[in-house]
Amino acid sequence: MRGDDVEVAAYLVRVAALLERYGIALRLPEGTAELEIQEDPAGDLSFELLGDLPDSATPSHSEITVRERFDRVGPDQYARAGYEYEILDRERGYRRSFHLHDTEWFRRNFMVVVHEHCESPIGHVSCRHYEGSPIKDAYAGVEALMDIWTGPPPDCSRLACLG
């Protein structure tokens, strides 16, 4: 995803709408009444979407997080430079996530820039970082999380451990 700040804002709205189509109840940050894009001192942009997945519990046993960061690459131009897509399913006892961040560290230590996390049960970390494949955008990230949530609980032992 590349674009100006208006295009990034429109993208955020479309990702939020996708989550809501799945019945996910979005939780806005405390003290805000609408979706929000943050700008850091360097002028880079980021957003975070938090939501409760539809289940019969109140509060929900399952939640989803979608975070993305966009680096300034030119005058009023941004490119996606990081992401975190995560599902936490307390009812079935697992956490799965897909990450792109700290790219230089991951390249230096593992010769990759993306990785995954898998905990089953939650809190049981048999590997700190699993091998992952890049996720094209937040739409694909949401689809991957929903496939996990609606499928059988993940088997972390089937993933390749980076270390």
Buried (B, 14 or more C-beta within 10 A) or exposed (E): BEBEBEBBBEBBEEBBEBBEEBEBBBEBEEEEEEBBBEEEEEEBBBBBBBBBBEBEEEEBBBBBBBBBBBBBEEEEBBBBBBBBBBBBBBEBBBBBBBBBBEEEEBEEEBEBBBBBBBBBEEEEEEBEBBBBEEBEBBBEBBBBBBEBBEEEBBEBEEBEEBE
